[in-house]
Each structure stands twice: as C-alpha cells, then as structure tokens.
Amino acid sequence: MAFLQLKNIKKSFYLGKKEFPVLKDISVNFERGEFVSILGESGGGKTTLLNIIGGLDSQYEGDVLLDNTSVKSGSEKGLDAYRSKTIGFIFQSFHLISHLTILQNVMVPLEMSNLSHSKRVKRAQDLLKQVGLEEHMSKHPGQLSGGQKQRVAIARALANDPDIIIADEPTGALDSQNTDEILDILNDISKQGKLVIAVTHSDKVANYGTRVIHIVDGQVDSDTQLRDKAPDVEKKVSDAKVTHLSFRNTFSMALNHMRYYLGRNLLIIFGSMIGIFSVIFMLGLGNGVTGYITSEMNKTVNPTAIQVTKNVTSSDPTGADIDPSDINITDKNEKTLKKIDNVNSVEEGYFVQGAKLVANDKSAQEQFFQTFNKTIKTNDIKQGTKPGKNEILITKAQAKKFNKKDYKSMIGKKVNLFLTTTNADKQPVQVQRELTVSGIIKSGTSSISYNTLKSMFTDQGIKIQPNFVTVNVDKTQDVKAVQTKIKNYEHKDAKGKTVKTYQITGVGAIIDTLNTYLQLAFNVLAAIAGISLLVSAIMIIVVLYISVSERTKEIGILRAIGARRKDIRNLFISEAFLLGLFSSILAVGVAYLVQMGANSISMSALKMPIIDITTGNAIFGILVSVIISLLAALAPSRRAAKLDPRETLTDE
C-alpha cells in the first residue's frame, strides 16, 4: 500500500459556463524517501496538482489518500490539520513574513504545537543551523540573499517535522550555486524518510531526484524512476503535538507587525487618540465646571439641607384656585420624610410673600420672607448670631439702610416687622411685632425663628402650619439620593391623575437643575467630540483593509502551514485591539497632562480645579476606544479570513 495515492484526479476551471480542464484523470502513487520531480510546461497543471496534494484545494474529482485515508473527505478544519501536521511548503518566491525575524519565521509553524516556548526556540535554532544560517537568526528577510531566504523557507517547512515536503519551483529564483545547495538539502530531507515533491521547469532539477513525472496537458505523459528511493527510516515518535495558533500567538504576531511598522502605526494611534482625548476631556471639564459651580453655591447655602414644599397643581394659570392650606406640611408628611434613609431631622418652616422692616423712621421692603432654617449658612452671619426668641436676623443692605454710618451698631437694636397674611375667613390681616436684631448676614433675606413667627400669628388668633420643611441629610454624598427619593413620591389629585407629592425649592433646586443642564451641555459636547471617534473608526477600517491587501502573502503562508480562518481573523482583530488600546492609553495620558496645566492656571485664578477627569472617565475612554476598534476590525478581518490561499500564494 502506497504512502500517498492520487486516484483519478480531475480538475477544471470555468469562465462563465465554459469549462477548461486542467487535470485529466491523474493517478499516481508516492512513497516515503522519494524525491519526485514533476516536470512540465507552464499551464500544464503542475501547481494545481501540488495544491491538491497540499490540501489547499479540495474542489476536484477523484481522491487523495494518505496511508489509505481520504484527505478530500475531511472538513475544512481537517484540511487545516492535514497541512499543519503532514505538509511542509517551499515556494519559489520564498513567502517569508517580512516583519518577523528569521528565527520568528521558522517558529510560526511551531506556534501550532504543544511544545513549550523554550523548546520551540531550540527547535527553530537547530533547523537554522542545519541549513547553515545560525549567524543570521536575528535578521529580517529583507537582509538576506535569495539563497538564504530559500534556506529559511526550507527550515520553516521542516519545523513541525512533516511527512511530505512540497516545493514549487524551489530553485527558480536562484543562481546555479544556490540551486545546487538547495537541491542537496532537499535530497538530504528525502533520505530522512520524507516524501519530497518538487514542481520544476528545469531538467537539471528534475534529474536530481529519484523520480521524474512528466505532465503534458493535464495528464501524466511519463513516470520515470531515476534511482532507488532512500531506504526506509524508522520514523521517530515526537512528543510534540500539532494543534493550532492560539489567540496569544496571533496577538504576539500582531504586536510584532506593529513594532516593525512603528512609524506608520504611531501616526494611526495619534489620529485615533484625538477622538478619545476629546471625549475624556469634555467629561472631565463637565465634572470640573459642575463641581466649581456647586462649590460656589454651597458657600452660600448648607449643601446637606434640602428645602421641601408640597406640590400643588392648579387649573388656573394665576393659581387663584389654590387654597393656601393645600401647601401646608402635615404631621404625616413630616413622618414620611423623616423615614427616608440618611435623613437626620426635618425642620419646620414658613414663608410669606412680602414683609416690611421699620427702624429709625426708615423702612426696608422684603419681597419674600421666611423663617430661619439650615439652608442659611451661619458662616454668612458676619456680625452677631442666628435669631432666637423674638429676635431677627437682617441683611447687611438693610442694616446700612437703617444706619449708613455704622451698620454694625444695629445689632441689639429694635426693629418692627410687619407681615401680611389671611385669617380663617380668608381676610387680609397685618401681623406686627417689635424684634431685637440678633445678627447681620451678608446676603439673602432677613429671617426669624419659626416659633417666633408662630407666636406672632397666635397673638392675632391665627393658627399656622409649616408650609415648607428643611430636610437635613447626614452627609453631602447622600443628598442626591435623598432628593431623588423625595421627588419620586406620588399621589392622586382631585381628577385622579398621578402627580408628584413634593418639590425641591430654594437654592438646592437651583443647584440640582443647574447641574442637570450643565451635564446635558457637556454630554452634547462629548457627543460632538464623539464624531472624531467615528472618523477614527473609519481610519482603522481603511488601515486594516490596506493591511489585508499588503499581507496577502502572509495570510496565504499562514493558511498553507495550517492556520485556520479563525486564526487569520484573530490576527487582524488583535491588531485592531492594540491600536485601540494604545490610542486610548495615549489619550488618557494627554488628557491628564492637559488637566494638570489647566488646573494650575485655574487654581491661581479661581482657587479651584476646573477639570476633573475621574478614573471612571479614563476607563470609559479606554473601553470605548477598544470597542470601536474591534467593531472596525470585523469587516477587514472577515475579508482576510476568506482569502483563498491558492490565489494569495500565486507567484507574480
């Protein structure tokens, strides 16, 4: 039983519906130890026959049997395994991978084995020594002569110790001296018990082997035995198991390719970096500006105090149909608010529209008057203290109006407070009391304690309930959550419509709304910056398509030595991942450098940083960059995986 059998091989190509037969019923047997030369004119079907033997072409009639097992009947994965375990290819144009060193080129097939890295390196080094290239291992293919390149190709073909060496015009690009040396090496390989099949035009090469098969018009014209094949050699059982390229291997190859074309890839990385930097910078600027405005607002109000009123709906645009009692905060409302997590206390308060202060025969009007609460910061009281029983806190502007020369002297003096409200019959009533000035606040409104106001109303026979409360939160970090909880309370109105029960008022509401608008504005800016991400993605797609076109030979040789379509996809996906990763890392670095410069300026001008790039912003930028790059790689990598190795390896 022959080692390799070709049975009734027929192969045709088609142009439209017209058939062009290339191989016409070829049946040939081969044995180990033979050095078989297939001789014939161009277009006679020699290379097509080699592609069938090498498992690069499965679209033919007939069958190829290896040790009496059909090669054709296997799946695509089976053919990949057949090429990686059984076949070693040597080409006229060498087909070395330019961005890999000589040692790395020989190691490519070994990456599809279970050998350890150190054993792979040792095996590749031994093969290069065997072909006389031990002094050139660190060189790249472009630094070698034609004869040296072919020796590398032979070493690579032997890497996984295949049973069959297929050489397509192995000396076609060499001078006579190198031709003799390469033929000697091939002859020695056959003597090691391997089957060597070489396609050639040269009678010199054909006569060098043990057997010559002459093909004319797709048929075997003659099959001549020149000398006996090498004696059978007991095949050593290797402990190496051929597998496939791992993602780690393809990742390493992608990294080597990027390193070899460093200048070009740095430009691509820089271009992609601009988009990622823009997004990260805008997010950081949004954080910084929001933080600055919030800080400035918090200097005038207590950030942990939330002012809450009842949400009252009206069908009248003027609000004339609203009963003043509808806005009152009930005991039930207070209990509900006290039960919210992280709420320390709920402070009752009352506000009225319009107030008048009179002192020293001078008066000051207030459009809005409320009781003292924790939304008013005691730090803003520049003189005196907060108001106690029958005391009032007035503003600096009011104090100056009463005593322009020495406004501070107003502390301890008497002022009359006049408030207008309604009684139980909804008739207007003026409430008045003489109060002692307890302190002067730099801005805001004048205020008195809730108990003092309640006493003033009681004296007029008017009973009041708080119409707002101040919810005091334990710490600033919990304010947002408490505000959200308050806003989420709902109830049914008189018409059965679901409406919000409470609303946040005062400066706290302004801060919350302002932050929302600021965040929206910066998100819009970030989205605009994201357009450059789209440009980056398009650029990566174009670059990878160009890379596929430039590396068709590399793809072909990887497929020839057994790499799967999946491995080719992984190769280009790895390259896209690296482009995205390096671009984003550079973008994060540049963003932090810009932040340092901008904040050093803002600290001297505003006493606060204006840009705040968080770790989350940086991670977001990296993830977006990597994801966009991977998405951009899908189409080019799929195209690369679909390339036909027969076409990519066709000599030019």
HELIX and SHEET records of a PDB file:
HELIX    1   1 LYS A   46  ILE A   53  1                                   8    
HELIX    2   2 GLU A   76  THR A   86  1                                  11    
HELIX    3   3 ILE A  102  LEU A  110  1                                   9    
HELIX    4   4 HIS A  117  GLN A  130  1                                  14    
HELIX    5   5 PRO A  141  GLN A  143  5                                   3    
HELIX    6   6 GLY A  146  ALA A  157  1                                  12    
HELIX    7   7 SER A  176  LYS A  191  1                                  16    
HELIX    8   8 ASP A  203  ALA A  206  1                                   4    
HELIX    9   9 PHE A  247  TYR A  260  1                                  14    
HELIX   10  10 LEU A  262  ASN A  298  1                                  37    
HELIX   11  11 PRO A  324  ILE A  327  5                                   4    
HELIX   12  12 ASP A  331  LYS A  338  1                                   8    
HELIX   13  13 THR A  378  ASP A  380  5                                   3    
HELIX   14  14 LYS A  396  PHE A  402  1                                   7    
HELIX   15  15 TYR A  407  MET A  410  5                                   4    
HELIX   16  16 TYR A  450  ASP A  459  1                                  10    
HELIX   17  17 THR A  476  ASP A  478  5                                   3    
HELIX   18  18 VAL A  479  ASN A  488  1                                  10    
HELIX   19  19 GLY A  506  GLU A  550  1                                  45    
HELIX   20  20 THR A  552  ALA A  560  1                                   9    
HELIX   21  21 ARG A  565  LEU A  606  1                                  42    
HELIX   22  22 THR A  615  LYS A  642  1                                  28    
HELIX   23  23 PRO A  645  THR A  648  1                                   4    
SHEET    1   A 4 LYS A  18  PHE A  30  0                                        
SHEET    2   A 4 LEU A   4  LEU A  15 -1                                        
SHEET    3   A 4 GLU A  61  LEU A  66 -1                                        
SHEET    4   A 4 THR A  69  SER A  70 -1                                        
SHEET    1   B 6 ILE A  87  PHE A  91  0                                        
SHEET    2   B 6 ILE A 164  ASP A 168  1                                        
SHEET    3   B 6 LEU A 195  THR A 200  1                                        
SHEET    4   B 6 PHE A  35  LEU A  39  1                                        
SHEET    5   B 6 ARG A 211  VAL A 216  1                                        
SHEET    6   B 6 GLN A 219  GLN A 225 -1                                        
SHEET    1   C 4 VAL A 343  GLY A 349  0                                        
SHEET    2   C 4 PHE A 468  VAL A 473 -1                                        
SHEET    3   C 4 ALA A 305  LYS A 310 -1                                        
SHEET    4   C 4 TYR A 502  THR A 505 -1                                        
SHEET    1   D 7 ILE A 381  GLY A 384  0                                        
SHEET    2   D 7 PRO A 428  ILE A 441 -1                                        
SHEET    3   D 7 GLU A 391  THR A 395  1                                        
SHEET    4   D 7 SER A 447  ILE A 448 -1                                        
SHEET    5   D 7 LYS A 362  THR A 371  1                                        
SHEET    6   D 7 PHE A 351  ALA A 359 -1                                        
SHEET    7   D 7 LYS A 414  THR A 422 -1                                        
SHEET    1   E 2 GLU A 490  LYS A 492  0                                        
SHEET    2   E 2 THR A 498  LYS A 500 -1                                        
END                                                                             
